[in-house]
Amino acid sequence: MGQFKVEDMTCGHCEKAIRTELSKGDPKIKVDVDLKKKLVTVENLTDDRVIFLLKEIGYSANPVQHQ
């Protein structure tokens, strides 16, 4: 599971676009979006793949480091 800060996510449209792009209709991929905190949590995708897919639709994503 990876968690990413997406600073340029600002509205419900952004949230929907991100969910759609990351899940691509695959029920194995779980996407949780917290618009207020600008956090995206993804299960069953590599960090590199998440960053790549979000970049493809115009968002920058930075992995959140947990201590």
N, CA, C and O of each residue as an XYZ file, in Angstrom:
268
protein
N       0.849     -1.179      0.000
C       0.000      0.000      0.000
C       0.888      1.233      0.000
O       1.847      1.325      0.767
N       0.558      2.175     -0.868
C       1.312      3.415     -0.928
C       0.408      4.604     -0.672
O      -0.771      4.606     -1.026
N       0.994      5.617     -0.044
C       0.252      6.846      0.208
C       1.021      7.995     -0.423
O       2.247      8.063     -0.334
N       0.278      8.907     -1.069
C       0.892      9.969     -1.850
C       0.241     11.304     -1.554
O      -0.976     11.400     -1.397
N       1.068     12.330     -1.479
C       0.587     13.702     -1.344
C       0.427     14.246     -2.753
O       1.369     14.227     -3.544
N      -0.771     14.732     -3.065
C      -1.059     15.281     -4.391
C      -1.538     16.718     -4.178
O      -2.737     16.972     -4.058
N      -0.586     17.653     -4.134
C      -0.875     19.050     -3.806
C      -1.804     19.720     -4.808
O      -2.580     20.600     -4.435
N      -1.737     19.315     -6.086
C      -2.543     19.996     -7.101
C      -3.934     19.385     -7.281
O      -4.617     19.678     -8.263
N      -4.353     18.542     -6.343
C      -5.706     17.978     -6.324
C      -6.571     18.954     -5.524
O      -6.371     19.119     -4.321
N      -7.534     19.601     -6.195
C      -8.257     20.690     -5.539
C      -9.775     20.548     -5.480
O     -10.434     21.304     -4.766
N     -10.343     19.589     -6.221
C     -11.807     19.545     -6.287
C     -12.302     18.113     -6.520
O     -11.515     17.180     -6.675
N     -13.607     17.975     -6.538
C     -14.214     16.674     -6.773
C     -13.887     16.104     -8.143
O     -13.761     14.890     -8.300
N     -13.749     16.978     -9.137
C     -13.368     16.511    -10.473
C     -11.975     15.883    -10.429
O     -11.744     14.834    -11.031
N     -11.058     16.521     -9.721
C      -9.703     15.971     -9.569
C      -9.770     14.586     -8.926
O      -9.127     13.641     -9.383
N     -10.554     14.488     -7.865
C     -10.691     13.218     -7.149
C     -11.206     12.120     -8.081
O     -10.668     11.013     -8.095
N     -12.240     12.426     -8.854
C     -12.813     11.433     -9.771
C     -11.810     11.033    -10.843
O     -11.684      9.852    -11.166
N     -11.095     12.008    -11.397
C     -10.104     11.720    -12.441
C      -9.003     10.814    -11.905
O      -8.566      9.889    -12.590
N      -8.560     11.078    -10.688
C      -7.499     10.277    -10.074
C      -7.994      8.857     -9.800
O      -7.304      7.890    -10.120
N      -9.178      8.726     -9.215
C      -9.738      7.391     -8.956
C      -9.862      6.586    -10.248
O      -9.481      5.417    -10.302
N     -10.396      7.222    -11.279
C     -10.608      6.549    -12.562
C      -9.288      6.114    -13.178
O      -9.158      4.979    -13.638
N      -8.311      7.007    -13.188
C      -7.020      6.700    -13.809
C      -6.303      5.572    -13.079
O      -5.738      4.684    -13.718
N      -6.317      5.597    -11.755
C      -5.570      4.595    -11.001
C      -6.253      3.232    -10.993
O      -5.575      2.206    -11.042
N      -7.565      3.204    -10.932
C      -8.242      1.904    -10.848
C      -8.445      1.268    -12.213
O      -8.421      0.042    -12.322
N      -8.644      2.058    -13.248
C      -8.837      1.549    -14.614
C      -9.818      0.381    -14.650
O      -9.698     -0.515    -15.485
N     -10.789      0.400    -13.738
C     -11.797     -0.651    -13.722
C     -11.344     -1.976    -13.134
O     -12.085     -2.957    -13.193
N     -10.138     -2.028    -12.565
C      -9.616     -3.262    -11.974
C     -10.049     -3.340    -10.508
O      -9.600     -2.531     -9.697
N     -10.914     -4.297    -10.153
C     -11.406     -4.371     -8.778
C     -10.322     -4.708     -7.749
O     -10.543     -4.521     -6.553
N      -9.168     -5.195     -8.182
C      -8.077     -5.509     -7.250
C      -7.385     -4.243     -6.752
O      -6.767     -4.247     -5.688
N      -7.490     -3.169     -7.518
C      -6.818     -1.920     -7.157
C      -7.766     -1.085     -6.301
O      -8.858     -0.716     -6.735
N      -7.333     -0.800     -5.088
C      -8.122     -0.010     -4.150
C      -7.540      1.398     -4.091
O      -6.337      1.573     -3.896
N      -8.397      2.396     -4.261
C      -7.969      3.793     -4.241
C      -8.816      4.536     -3.222
O     -10.044      4.489     -3.275
N      -8.156      5.226     -2.287
C      -8.839      6.065     -1.315
C      -8.293      7.479     -1.471
O      -7.079      7.678     -1.508
N      -9.183      8.455     -1.563
C      -8.767      9.840     -1.757
C      -9.293     10.683     -0.606
O     -10.482     10.650     -0.291
N      -8.391     11.442      0.023
C      -8.771     12.406      1.055
C      -8.479     13.782      0.478
O      -7.343     14.256      0.516
N      -9.517     14.418     -0.056
C      -9.354     15.695     -0.745
C      -8.860     16.791      0.192
O      -8.013     17.598     -0.192
N      -9.381     16.829      1.420
C      -8.971     17.868      2.375
C      -7.487     17.782      2.704
O      -6.801     18.801      2.774
N      -6.992     16.561      2.905
C      -5.574     16.375      3.247
C      -4.697     16.248      2.009
O      -3.470     16.225      2.108
N      -5.342     16.164      0.826
C      -4.638     16.005     -0.451
C      -3.807     14.720     -0.474
O      -2.675     14.697     -0.956
N      -4.407     13.649      0.066
C      -3.742     12.355      0.132
C      -4.474     11.323     -0.719
O      -5.703     11.277     -0.757
N      -3.690     10.506     -1.392
C      -4.222      9.392     -2.169
C      -3.543      8.127     -1.656
O      -2.316      8.055     -1.602
N      -4.339      7.136     -1.281
C      -3.821      5.859     -0.815
C      -4.221      4.796     -1.832
O      -5.379      4.712     -2.240
N      -3.237      3.984     -2.236
C      -3.472      3.005     -3.295
C      -2.946      1.644     -2.864
O      -1.836      1.534     -2.343
N      -3.750      0.610     -3.085
C      -3.330     -0.769     -2.848
C      -3.237     -1.496     -4.181
O      -4.058     -1.288     -5.074
N      -2.238     -2.340     -4.302
C      -2.032     -3.222     -5.456
C      -1.504     -2.523     -6.707
O      -1.724     -2.996     -7.822
N      -0.811     -1.405     -6.525
C      -0.044     -0.762     -7.597
C       1.287     -0.334     -6.995
O       1.340      0.068     -5.833
N       2.357     -0.416     -7.769
C       3.653      0.032     -7.268
C       3.671      1.554     -7.178
O       2.922      2.239     -7.874
N       4.533      2.070     -6.314
C       4.672      3.519     -6.175
C       5.031      4.159     -7.512
O       4.458      5.181     -7.888
N       5.975      3.559     -8.225
C       6.393      4.113     -9.517
C       5.234      4.178    -10.496
O       5.115      5.143    -11.252
N       4.384      3.170    -10.492
C       3.240      3.143    -11.416
C       2.227      4.230    -11.053
O       1.677      4.887    -11.937
N       1.983      4.417     -9.772
C       1.057      5.465     -9.327
C       1.571      6.833     -9.765
O       0.824      7.634    -10.326
N       2.843      7.092     -9.507
C       3.441      8.380     -9.880
C       3.353      8.592    -11.385
O       3.019      9.686    -11.839
N       3.653      7.548    -12.165
C       3.595      7.643    -13.625
C       2.176      7.942    -14.102
O       1.972      8.847    -14.911
N       1.199      7.189    -13.608
C      -0.183      7.373    -14.053
C      -0.717      8.758    -13.701
O      -1.414      9.379    -14.503
N      -0.395      9.235    -12.517
C      -0.864     10.564    -12.132
C      -0.188     11.650    -12.963
O      -0.817     12.648    -13.315
N       1.074     11.461    -13.272
C       1.779     12.426    -14.122
C       1.140     12.479    -15.511
O       1.046     13.547    -16.115
N       0.705     11.327    -16.009
C       0.064     11.252    -17.328
C      -1.197     12.118    -17.411
O      -1.541     12.606    -18.487
N      -1.884     12.309    -16.289
C      -3.102     13.125    -16.310
C      -2.891     14.492    -15.646
O      -3.854     15.191    -15.333
N      -1.632     14.861    -15.435
C      -1.319     16.222    -15.009
C      -1.177     16.482    -13.524
O      -1.223     17.635    -13.096
N      -1.005     15.435    -12.728
C      -0.849     15.616    -11.282
C       0.534     15.155    -10.842
O       1.079     14.183    -11.365
N       1.086     15.868     -9.878
C       2.354     15.426     -9.305
C       2.054     14.749     -7.971
O       1.274     15.253     -7.163
N       2.684     13.604     -7.760
C       2.451     12.825     -6.544
C       3.779     12.559     -5.856
O       4.752     12.154     -6.491
N       3.808     12.789     -4.557
C       5.001     12.525     -3.763
C       4.675     11.483     -2.706
O       3.737     11.659     -1.928
N       5.448     10.391     -2.673
C       5.197      9.360     -1.660
C       5.312      9.934     -0.247
O       6.190     10.749      0.035
N       4.423      9.501      0.622
C       4.452      9.908      2.021
C       5.264      8.867      2.768
O       4.986      7.671      2.683
N       6.256      9.319      3.489
C       7.108      8.418      4.266
C       6.515      8.244      5.656
O       6.278      9.223      6.363
N       6.278      7.005      6.043
C       5.746      6.710      7.374
C       6.888      6.287      8.277
O       7.791      5.556      7.870
N       6.827      6.760      9.510
C       7.888      6.423     10.457
C       7.452      5.330     11.386
O       8.220      4.915     12.254
